[in-house]
Amino acid sequence: MFLKIENPLVSADWLYKHLNSKNLIVLDATILNVTDKKQQEINTKKQVKGAVFFDIKNIFSDTKSPLPNTVLTPKEFEEKAQIFGIQKNSALVVYDDLGIYASPRVWWMFTLMGFTNIAILDGGFPAWKAQNYPIESPKQRSLPKGDFVVNYQSEKLKYTQDVLKSIENNNSIIADARSKGRFYATEPEPRQDLKTGHIPTAFSLPHSEILENGFMKTKDQLKTIYDTINPTKKDFIFTCGSGITASVLAFGAALIDINNYAVYDGSWTEWGSTNHLPIEK
């Protein structure tokens, strides 16, 4: 029987129960946190048994772009997803080693491409390991070519000109997932040669504020957080340093049925390195 994912956030118990489903593909989306100086040794890396490494940086981002983590074109994404072995009827569960950090980026990319049979593992790999569920050292796995087809949802992606128009028209809420120190320019940016500060009219909503010990906060807590900065239900534009933690905010919004959101893919790396764009501190 093919697995249909009903909830975009699943527990370690749920994943263990469905681990042998015929159409399930478990994706390890781990990347290093750009602000975290601790780096895991490769030879100590473990993963969920049967998982496949989903390489955000080198395969599922535009490596020709001067900006990090730039999303692929629909055609490129479709081709790479097929090569990766993803089918139209695949059920995807994505996690990362940091609890919830990079996994929502993968969820958002697939959502942008019109694929919805995907969930994030709440608590990530630490939650899986805490239950003593089966783990293994990373393995090279090759899946048969898939028949994945993109149904592009362009409204989920914003560019610099869109953000400028939003500021001018005051028709969206811009929420910044970076730390408050980076937002208010009281601490440096981790990437060199970036200006400090934030996009005018933006609200500071660090992605850590919608998490608790690596798990998503409850829907009631999330609703309070999002309603506080957007009581009139305007469209949301989520931004961060390079599009990774903006996707955490997008995922949090989707969990409470906020669908009028988009991610500013260039985020602060683009805004803070582009001349003549307005900046507040």
C-alpha positions as CSV (number, residue, x, y, z in Angstrom):
1,M,0.0,0.0,0.0
2,F,1.3,3.4,-0.9
3,L,1.9,5.9,1.9
4,K,0.0,9.2,1.7
5,I,1.2,11.8,4.2
6,E,-1.6,13.6,5.9
7,N,0.4,15.8,8.2
8,P,3.5,17.8,7.1
9,L,5.1,17.3,10.5
10,V,5.6,13.7,11.7
11,S,7.1,12.2,14.8
12,A,9.9,9.7,15.1
13,D,7.3,7.1,16.2
14,W,5.3,7.7,13.1
15,L,8.3,7.4,10.8
16,Y,9.4,4.2,12.5
17,K,5.9,2.7,12.1
18,H,6.0,3.5,8.3
19,L,9.7,3.0,7.6
20,N,9.1,0.0,5.3
21,S,6.4,1.7,3.2
22,K,6.9,0.9,-0.5
23,N,7.0,4.5,-1.7
24,L,8.7,6.1,1.3
25,I,12.0,7.9,0.7
26,V,13.8,9.3,3.8
27,L,16.0,12.3,3.1
28,D,18.9,13.5,5.2
29,A,19.1,17.2,4.4
30,T,21.8,18.0,6.9
31,I,24.0,21.1,6.3
32,L,26.2,23.0,8.7
33,N,24.6,26.0,10.4
34,V,26.5,29.0,9.1
35,T,26.6,30.6,12.6
36,D,27.7,27.4,14.4
37,K,31.4,27.0,14.8
38,K,31.2,23.4,15.8
39,Q,31.5,21.0,12.9
40,Q,30.7,17.3,13.1
41,E,33.5,15.0,12.1
42,I,32.5,13.1,8.9
43,N,33.6,9.8,10.3
44,T,31.2,10.1,13.2
45,K,28.2,10.9,11.0
46,K,25.2,8.6,11.4
47,Q,21.8,8.6,9.7
48,V,18.3,7.1,9.8
49,K,18.5,3.5,8.5
50,G,17.8,3.6,4.8
51,A,18.1,7.4,4.4
52,V,19.4,9.1,1.3
53,F,21.5,12.2,1.6
54,F,19.8,15.2,-0.1
55,D,22.6,17.6,-1.0
56,I,21.1,21.0,-0.8
57,K,24.3,22.9,-1.4
58,N,25.9,21.0,-4.3
59,I,23.0,19.4,-6.2
60,F,19.7,21.1,-5.3
61,S,21.0,24.7,-5.5
62,D,22.2,26.7,-8.4
63,T,26.0,26.4,-8.0
64,K,26.5,29.0,-10.7
65,S,24.8,31.7,-8.7
66,P,26.9,34.1,-6.8
67,L,24.5,33.7,-3.9
68,P,24.3,30.6,-1.6
69,N,21.4,28.2,-1.8
70,T,19.8,29.7,-4.8
71,V,16.8,27.6,-5.8
72,L,17.0,25.7,-9.1
73,T,14.7,26.5,-12.1
74,P,11.7,24.2,-12.3
75,K,13.2,22.3,-15.2
76,E,16.5,21.7,-13.4
77,F,14.7,20.7,-10.3
78,E,12.5,18.2,-12.1
79,E,15.5,16.7,-13.9
80,K,17.6,16.3,-10.7
81,A,14.7,15.0,-8.7
82,Q,14.1,12.3,-11.4
83,I,17.8,11.4,-11.4
84,F,17.6,11.2,-7.6
85,G,14.9,8.6,-7.9
86,I,11.8,10.6,-6.8
87,Q,8.5,9.4,-8.3
88,K,5.2,11.2,-8.7
89,N,3.8,8.9,-6.0
90,S,6.8,9.0,-3.6
91,A,6.3,9.9,0.0
92,L,9.1,12.0,1.4
93,V,10.2,12.5,5.0
94,V,13.0,14.9,5.4
95,Y,15.2,15.5,8.5
96,D,18.5,17.0,9.5
97,D,21.0,16.5,12.3
98,L,20.2,19.8,14.0
99,G,16.6,19.1,15.0
100,I,14.9,21.5,12.6
101,Y,17.2,23.6,10.5
102,A,17.7,22.7,6.9
103,S,14.9,20.2,6.5
104,P,12.2,22.9,6.0
105,R,14.3,24.2,3.1
106,V,13.8,20.9,1.3
107,W,10.1,20.9,2.2
108,W,9.7,24.5,0.8
109,M,11.6,23.6,-2.4
110,F,9.2,20.7,-3.1
111,T,6.2,22.9,-2.1
112,L,7.4,25.5,-4.6
113,M,7.6,22.7,-7.2
114,G,4.0,21.7,-6.4
115,F,4.7,18.4,-4.6
116,T,2.8,18.0,-1.3
117,N,3.4,14.3,-0.2
118,I,6.3,15.4,2.0
119,A,6.8,15.8,5.7
120,I,9.4,17.0,8.1
121,L,10.6,14.8,11.0
122,D,9.9,16.7,14.2
123,G,13.0,17.0,16.3
124,G,15.1,15.7,13.4
125,F,17.8,13.0,13.8
126,P,18.3,13.7,17.6
127,A,14.6,12.7,18.2
128,W,15.1,9.6,16.1
129,K,18.2,8.6,18.0
130,A,16.7,9.3,21.4
131,Q,14.1,6.6,20.7
132,N,16.9,4.1,19.8
133,Y,15.4,3.6,16.4
134,P,17.7,2.0,13.8
135,I,20.6,4.1,12.6
136,E,23.6,3.4,10.3
137,S,26.7,5.0,8.9
138,P,26.0,6.9,5.6
139,K,25.7,4.7,2.6
140,Q,25.8,5.5,-1.1
141,R,22.3,4.6,-2.5
142,S,21.2,4.8,-6.0
143,L,17.5,4.7,-6.7
144,P,15.9,3.9,-10.1
145,K,15.2,7.0,-12.2
146,G,11.9,8.7,-11.1
147,D,9.0,10.2,-13.0
148,F,8.7,13.3,-10.8
149,V,6.9,16.2,-12.5
150,V,7.0,19.9,-11.4
151,N,3.8,21.9,-10.9
152,Y,5.5,25.2,-10.3
153,Q,3.9,27.5,-7.6
154,S,5.6,30.8,-8.5
155,E,3.8,32.8,-5.8
156,K,5.9,31.0,-3.1
157,L,9.2,32.7,-4.4
158,K,10.1,36.4,-4.2
159,Y,12.9,38.4,-5.6
160,T,14.5,41.7,-4.6
161,Q,12.2,43.8,-6.8
162,D,9.2,42.1,-5.2
163,V,10.4,43.0,-1.7
164,L,11.0,46.6,-2.8
165,K,7.4,46.8,-4.2
166,S,6.1,45.3,-0.9
167,I,7.9,48.0,1.1
168,E,6.5,50.7,-1.2
169,N,2.9,49.4,-1.2
170,N,2.9,48.2,2.4
171,N,1.0,45.1,1.3
172,S,3.0,42.3,3.0
173,I,4.6,41.5,6.3
174,I,8.3,40.9,6.0
175,A,9.6,38.6,8.7
176,D,13.3,38.0,9.2
177,A,14.5,34.7,10.6
178,R,18.0,35.8,11.6
179,S,19.0,36.4,15.2
180,K,18.0,39.7,16.8
181,G,21.7,40.6,17.0
182,R,22.1,40.3,13.2
183,F,18.7,42.0,12.6
184,Y,19.6,45.0,14.7
185,A,23.3,45.1,13.6
186,T,24.6,44.5,17.1
187,E,26.5,41.4,16.0
188,P,28.4,40.8,12.7
189,E,27.1,38.9,9.8
190,P,28.8,35.4,9.4
191,R,29.5,36.1,5.7
192,Q,32.2,38.6,4.9
193,D,31.5,41.9,3.1
194,L,27.9,42.0,4.0
195,K,26.3,45.1,5.4
196,T,24.6,44.8,8.7
197,G,21.0,45.7,9.6
198,H,17.7,44.7,8.1
199,I,15.2,45.3,5.3
200,P,13.0,48.4,6.1
201,T,9.6,47.6,7.6
202,A,10.7,44.0,8.4
203,F,9.9,42.3,11.7
204,S,12.4,40.3,13.6
205,L,11.2,36.7,14.1
206,P,14.3,34.5,14.8
207,H,13.5,31.0,13.6
208,S,14.5,29.7,17.0
209,E,11.5,31.4,18.5
210,I,9.1,29.0,16.7
211,L,11.1,26.0,18.0
212,E,11.5,24.3,21.3
213,N,14.4,22.0,21.9
214,G,14.6,21.2,18.2
215,F,10.9,20.5,17.9
216,M,8.2,22.8,16.4
217,K,6.1,24.7,19.0
218,T,2.5,23.8,19.3
219,K,-0.1,25.2,16.7
220,D,-1.6,27.4,19.4
221,Q,1.8,28.9,20.2
222,L,2.6,29.3,16.5
223,K,-0.7,31.1,15.9
224,T,0.0,33.6,18.7
225,I,3.5,34.3,17.3
226,Y,2.4,34.8,13.7
227,D,-0.8,36.8,14.6
228,T,1.2,39.1,16.8
229,I,3.2,40.5,13.8
230,N,0.5,40.1,11.3
231,P,-2.9,40.7,12.9
232,T,-4.5,41.9,9.6
233,K,-3.6,38.7,7.7
234,K,-1.4,40.3,5.0
235,D,0.8,38.2,2.8
236,F,4.0,37.1,4.5
237,I,7.5,37.4,2.9
238,F,10.0,35.4,4.9
239,T,13.7,36.2,4.7
240,C,16.9,35.3,6.6
241,G,20.6,35.1,5.7
242,S,20.4,32.8,2.6
243,G,17.0,31.2,2.4
244,I,17.5,28.3,4.9
245,T,15.9,29.6,8.1
246,A,13.3,31.7,6.1
247,S,12.0,28.3,5.1
248,V,11.6,27.4,8.8
249,L,9.3,30.3,9.2
250,A,7.4,29.3,6.0
251,F,7.0,25.8,7.4
252,G,5.7,27.2,10.7
253,A,3.1,29.3,8.8
254,A,2.0,26.3,6.7
255,L,1.4,24.3,9.9
256,I,-1.2,26.7,11.0
257,D,-2.8,27.0,7.5
258,I,-1.3,30.2,6.5
259,N,-0.9,29.8,2.7
260,N,-0.3,33.3,1.6
261,Y,3.5,33.3,2.2
262,A,6.6,33.4,0.1
263,V,10.4,33.1,0.7
264,Y,12.8,35.8,-0.5
265,D,15.4,33.5,-1.9
266,G,18.3,35.9,-2.0
267,S,17.5,37.0,1.5
268,W,20.1,39.2,3.4
269,T,23.0,37.9,1.4
270,E,21.6,39.5,-1.7
271,W,20.0,42.5,0.0
272,G,23.1,43.3,2.1
273,S,25.5,43.0,-0.8
274,T,23.6,45.0,-3.3
275,N,24.3,48.7,-3.6
276,H,21.6,51.4,-3.2
277,L,19.1,49.2,-1.4
278,P,17.6,50.8,1.7
279,I,18.7,49.4,5.1
280,E,17.6,50.0,8.6
281,K,19.4,49.2,11.9
